[in-house]
Amino acid sequence: MHYWNRDNFEGLDAVAEEAMASSIPSGFALYCRLRSNGQRAKALDALRRFLVEAQSLSLEERKRISWWLLEAQVRSPKVHQLLPHPLLKGLIEPTVEACIAKWPGDAAARRWHGFVSGDSDSLRLALRIDPDDWLARNRLAAKLLASAEFSTHHLVESQFLGEEAQTALELEEVADHIAKLPDGSLRHELQSRLSDQRMLLCDWSEYKLDPHGTFPEWCAERRKSHAWSSIVYYEKNSDA
């Protein structure tokens, strides 16, 4: 059952084991177990009870629990039901905001704010406070790369989204962050994506100087190979 969502359900079971071995309230492990078994209503009820207990604790305890939950999500990126909306809004986001207000120089609080809000400047601030925060650096590099990839994903149709100069700046920042990351698979993956985007942007800039034919045709004629993005268009239902 749930073969199409196997990573999520198996991941929930694994996180439940970790939660049981930790000192966070046991209701979260129960939520994970029930959600993994497909018992959504019971899982959400367990989550509500977990939230009531967690919200009654001191800020220091809420911080410890929230950081544990966020770190669990980083370790298990394929578990998309790990931090549901009620948990984010009822515990994690308010705790992050309260920690920033009380400890403005807390690099972890700034980093997690960047994670949950998608705010690049929060990640940059975390790195100014702690340049060795590789979680913040990796997240920021990945976020900037995703922005560049969005700008280039219509080049298969000879269209660039946004400003080439801004994308070039983003890629330069990505390169700087990658150079400061520890060696490993995450760094290598980011470096590969960066190289692809740099070559794509370079070829696009050259193509624009004398744009004969489509950009993919121009690249093919010059034996420049790129992995073109697939684009899906959706038509509005006329009955809507």
ROPARO-377466 format. One record per residue (C-alpha): residue number from 1; residue in one letter; x, y, z. Coordinates in steps of 0.02 Angstrom, whole numbers. Example, Ala and Ser with C-alpha at 12.3 -4.5 7.8 and 13.67 -1.06 7.14 Angstrom:
// ROPARO-377466
+-----+-----+--------+--------+--------+
!   n ! res !      x !      y !      z !
+-----+-----+--------+--------+--------+
!   1 !   a !    615 !   -225 !    390 !
!   2 !   s !    684 !    -53 !    357 !
+-----+-----+--------+--------+--------+
END
This chain:
// ROPARO-377466
+-----+-----+--------+--------+--------+
!   n ! res !      x !      y !      z !
+-----+-----+--------+--------+--------+
!   1 !   m !      0 !      0 !      0 !
!   2 !   h !     56 !    179 !    -33 !
!   3 !   y !    198 !    116 !   -145 !
!   4 !   w !    199 !    284 !   -237 !
!   5 !   n !    231 !    373 !    -71 !
!   6 !   r !    348 !    245 !      5 !
!   7 !   d !    489 !    363 !     52 !
!   8 !   n !    369 !    473 !    148 !
!   9 !   f !    288 !    333 !    248 !
!  10 !   e !    449 !    240 !    285 !
!  11 !   g !    529 !    405 !    334 !
!  12 !   l !    388 !    441 !    456 !
!  13 !   d !    420 !    274 !    541 !
!  14 !   a !    606 !    313 !    554 !
!  15 !   v !    575 !    486 !    627 !
!  16 !   a !    451 !    410 !    751 !
!  17 !   e !    592 !    298 !    814 !
!  18 !   e !    707 !    448 !    831 !
!  19 !   a !    573 !    547 !    922 !
!  20 !   m !    542 !    406 !   1045 !
!  21 !   a !    728 !    400 !   1083 !
!  22 !   s !    733 !    588 !   1111 !
!  23 !   s !    662 !    691 !   1254 !
!  24 !   i !    529 !    783 !   1153 !
!  25 !   p !    347 !    750 !   1201 !
!  26 !   s !    291 !    577 !   1145 !
!  27 !   g !    140 !    643 !   1050 !
!  28 !   f !    245 !    683 !    897 !
!  29 !   a !    305 !    503 !    879 !
!  30 !   l !    124 !    447 !    891 !
!  31 !   y !     77 !    571 !    754 !
!  32 !   c !    213 !    500 !    641 !
!  33 !   r !    159 !    320 !    674 !
!  34 !   l !    -24 !    355 !    640 !
!  35 !   r !     13 !    458 !    485 !
!  36 !   s !    125 !    321 !    418 !
!  37 !   n !    -17 !    196 !    439 !
!  38 !   g !   -137 !    306 !    343 !
!  39 !   q !   -240 !    353 !    496 !
!  40 !   r !   -250 !    538 !    455 !
!  41 !   a !   -389 !    590 !    576 !
!  42 !   k !   -309 !    503 !    725 !
!  43 !   a !   -139 !    571 !    675 !
!  44 !   l !   -202 !    750 !    672 !
!  45 !   d !   -286 !    724 !    840 !
!  46 !   a !   -120 !    663 !    912 !
!  47 !   l !    -35 !    814 !    834 !
!  48 !   r !   -161 !    932 !    916 !
!  49 !   r !   -126 !    855 !   1086 !
!  50 !   f !     61 !    868 !   1055 !
!  51 !   l !     41 !   1052 !   1012 !
!  52 !   v !    -59 !   1088 !   1170 !
!  53 !   e !     79 !   1011 !   1275 !
!  54 !   a !    221 !   1095 !   1181 !
!  55 !   q !    140 !   1267 !   1183 !
!  56 !   s !    129 !   1261 !   1373 !
!  57 !   l !    317 !   1244 !   1391 !
!  58 !   s !    449 !   1380 !   1415 !
!  59 !   l !    527 !   1466 !   1265 !
!  60 !   e !    689 !   1371 !   1294 !
!  61 !   e !    596 !   1205 !   1287 !
!  62 !   r !    494 !   1257 !   1135 !
!  63 !   k !    656 !   1307 !   1051 !
!  64 !   r !    735 !   1138 !   1088 !
!  65 !   i !    584 !   1046 !   1018 !
!  66 !   s !    568 !   1157 !    865 !
!  67 !   w !    753 !   1142 !    823 !
!  68 !   w !    740 !    953 !    840 !
!  69 !   l !    592 !    949 !    721 !
!  70 !   l !    677 !   1059 !    593 !
!  71 !   e !    836 !    957 !    599 !
!  72 !   a !    732 !    799 !    574 !
!  73 !   q !    658 !    876 !    418 !
!  74 !   v !    831 !    920 !    352 !
!  75 !   r !    886 !    740 !    380 !
!  76 !   s !    728 !    673 !    297 !
!  77 !   p !    688 !    789 !    150 !
!  78 !   k !    574 !    661 !     65 !
!  79 !   v !    457 !    651 !    215 !
!  80 !   h !    335 !    784 !    159 !
!  81 !   q !    209 !    753 !    299 !
!  82 !   l !    335 !    778 !    439 !
!  83 !   l !    299 !    962 !    473 !
!  84 !   p !    116 !    990 !    429 !
!  85 !   h !     39 !   1163 !    424 !
!  86 !   p !    -35 !   1158 !    601 !
!  87 !   l !    137 !   1114 !    672 !
!  88 !   l !    224 !   1252 !    576 !
!  89 !   k !     96 !   1385 !    620 !
!  90 !   g !     58 !   1326 !    796 !
!  91 !   l !    233 !   1295 !    861 !
!  92 !   i !    383 !   1311 !    746 !
!  93 !   e !    356 !   1481 !    664 !
!  94 !   p !    301 !   1570 !    826 !
!  95 !   t !    450 !   1494 !    917 !
!  96 !   v !    572 !   1550 !    783 !
!  97 !   e !    502 !   1727 !    789 !
!  98 !   a !    508 !   1731 !    980 !
!  99 !   c !    688 !   1670 !    981 !
! 100 !   i !    740 !   1805 !    857 !
! 101 !   a !    656 !   1936 !    966 !
! 102 !   k !    741 !   1874 !   1125 !
! 103 !   w !    909 !   1822 !   1051 !
! 104 !   p !    937 !   1928 !    893 !
! 105 !   g !   1115 !   1864 !    877 !
! 106 !   d !   1063 !   1680 !    876 !
! 107 !   a !   1126 !   1613 !    709 !
! 108 !   a !   1018 !   1456 !    719 !
! 109 !   a !    860 !   1559 !    744 !
! 110 !   r !    902 !   1664 !    591 !
! 111 !   r !    942 !   1507 !    491 !
! 112 !   w !    779 !   1421 !    536 !
! 113 !   h !    684 !   1580 !    496 !
! 114 !   g !    761 !   1571 !    324 !
! 115 !   f !    709 !   1389 !    309 !
! 116 !   v !    527 !   1411 !    358 !
! 117 !   s !    499 !   1581 !    275 !
! 118 !   g !    605 !   1559 !    120 !
! 119 !   d !    691 !   1725 !    159 !
! 120 !   s !    865 !   1729 !     84 !
! 121 !   d !    916 !   1880 !    189 !
! 122 !   s !    884 !   1781 !    349 !
! 123 !   l !   1004 !   1648 !    286 !
! 124 !   r !   1133 !   1781 !    242 !
! 125 !   l !   1116 !   1855 !    417 !
! 126 !   a !   1140 !   1683 !    494 !
! 127 !   l !   1302 !   1667 !    396 !
! 128 !   r !   1363 !   1839 !    450 !
! 129 !   i !   1338 !   1782 !    630 !
! 130 !   d !   1411 !   1609 !    602 !
! 131 !   p !   1507 !   1586 !    438 !
! 132 !   d !   1527 !   1401 !    479 !
! 133 !   d !   1339 !   1366 !    476 !
! 134 !   w !   1343 !   1246 !    329 !
! 135 !   l !   1156 !   1212 !    340 !
! 136 !   a !   1118 !   1395 !    307 !
! 137 !   r !   1251 !   1405 !    172 !
! 138 !   n !   1190 !   1249 !     83 !
! 139 !   r !   1009 !   1308 !     92 !
! 140 !   l !   1052 !   1481 !     25 !
! 141 !   a !   1156 !   1410 !   -118 !
! 142 !   a !   1015 !   1291 !   -165 !
! 143 !   k !    887 !   1430 !   -158 !
! 144 !   l !    989 !   1544 !   -270 !
! 145 !   l !   1019 !   1402 !   -392 !
! 146 !   a !    833 !   1366 !   -399 !
! 147 !   s !    804 !   1548 !   -442 !
! 148 !   a !    930 !   1538 !   -584 !
! 149 !   e !    855 !   1375 !   -647 !
! 150 !   f !    684 !   1456 !   -650 !
! 151 !   s !    753 !   1598 !   -756 !
! 152 !   t !    829 !   1478 !   -882 !
! 153 !   h !    697 !   1342 !   -890 !
! 154 !   h !    609 !   1421 !  -1041 !
! 155 !   l !    769 !   1433 !  -1145 !
! 156 !   v !    709 !   1279 !  -1238 !
! 157 !   e !    585 !   1405 !  -1312 !
! 158 !   s !    719 !   1539 !  -1331 !
! 159 !   q !    647 !   1639 !  -1187 !
! 160 !   f !    741 !   1698 !  -1033 !
! 161 !   l !    637 !   1743 !   -880 !
! 162 !   g !    701 !   1892 !   -784 !
! 163 !   e !    866 !   1985 !   -803 !
! 164 !   e !   1023 !   1897 !   -860 !
! 165 !   a !   1132 !   2013 !   -756 !
! 166 !   q !   1037 !   1968 !   -597 !
! 167 !   t !   1052 !   1783 !   -633 !
! 168 !   a !   1239 !   1803 !   -662 !
! 169 !   l !   1254 !   1886 !   -491 !
! 170 !   e !   1156 !   1745 !   -411 !
! 171 !   l !   1272 !   1617 !   -489 !
! 172 !   e !   1425 !   1711 !   -426 !
! 173 !   e !   1353 !   1708 !   -250 !
! 174 !   v !   1317 !   1522 !   -268 !
! 175 !   a !   1498 !   1491 !   -318 !
! 176 !   d !   1559 !   1584 !   -164 !
! 177 !   h !   1447 !   1480 !    -49 !
! 178 !   i !   1495 !   1315 !   -130 !
! 179 !   a !   1680 !   1354 !   -106 !
! 180 !   k !   1648 !   1369 !     82 !
! 181 !   l !   1548 !   1208 !    100 !
! 182 !   p !   1627 !   1048 !    166 !
! 183 !   d !   1670 !    919 !     36 !
! 184 !   g !   1532 !    792 !      6 !
! 185 !   s !   1386 !    741 !   -102 !
! 186 !   l !   1286 !    899 !    -67 !
! 187 !   r !   1429 !   1010 !   -123 !
! 188 !   h !   1459 !    905 !   -279 !
! 189 !   e !   1276 !    911 !   -327 !
! 190 !   l !   1271 !   1100 !   -308 !
! 191 !   q !   1433 !   1118 !   -407 !
! 192 !   s !   1361 !   1014 !   -549 !
! 193 !   r !   1203 !   1119 !   -556 !
! 194 !   l !   1305 !   1279 !   -549 !
! 195 !   s !   1414 !   1223 !   -695 !
! 196 !   d !   1259 !   1182 !   -798 !
! 197 !   q !   1182 !   1353 !   -766 !
! 198 !   r !   1343 !   1446 !   -802 !
! 199 !   m !   1364 !   1359 !   -969 !
! 200 !   l !   1182 !   1388 !  -1013 !
! 201 !   l !   1193 !   1574 !   -971 !
! 202 !   c !   1357 !   1592 !  -1066 !
! 203 !   d !   1285 !   1510 !  -1222 !
! 204 !   w !   1126 !   1612 !  -1211 !
! 205 !   s !   1226 !   1774 !  -1200 !
! 206 !   e !   1325 !   1722 !  -1355 !
! 207 !   y !   1166 !   1672 !  -1448 !
! 208 !   k !   1086 !   1841 !  -1414 !
! 209 !   l !   1226 !   1929 !  -1509 !
! 210 !   d !   1169 !   1845 !  -1671 !
! 211 !   p !   1006 !   1750 !  -1639 !
! 212 !   h !    978 !   1646 !  -1795 !
! 213 !   g !    852 !   1505 !  -1771 !
! 214 !   t !    797 !   1445 !  -1602 !
! 215 !   f !    917 !   1436 !  -1457 !
! 216 !   p !    914 !   1243 !  -1453 !
! 217 !   e !    950 !   1240 !  -1640 !
! 218 !   w !   1093 !   1363 !  -1617 !
! 219 !   c !   1165 !   1253 !  -1479 !
! 220 !   a !   1147 !   1094 !  -1582 !
! 221 !   e !   1238 !   1172 !  -1730 !
! 222 !   r !   1384 !   1212 !  -1616 !
! 223 !   r !   1381 !   1045 !  -1524 !
! 224 !   k !   1335 !   1129 !  -1361 !
! 225 !   s !   1239 !   1003 !  -1258 !
! 226 !   h !   1112 !   1053 !  -1127 !
! 227 !   a !    981 !    958 !  -1028 !
! 228 !   w !    826 !   1054 !  -1081 !
! 229 !   s !    688 !   1076 !   -954 !
! 230 !   s !    517 !   1001 !   -988 !
! 231 !   i !    380 !   1131 !   -991 !
! 232 !   v !    199 !   1089 !   -955 !
! 233 !   y !     60 !   1210 !   -999 !
! 234 !   y !   -112 !   1200 !   -922 !
! 235 !   e !   -267 !   1261 !  -1010 !
! 236 !   k !   -407 !   1334 !   -907 !
! 237 !   n !   -563 !   1227 !   -911 !
! 238 !   s !   -693 !   1318 !  -1015 !
! 239 !   d !   -827 !   1259 !   -893 !
! 240 !   a !   -739 !   1339 !   -744 !
+-----+-----+--------+--------+--------+
END
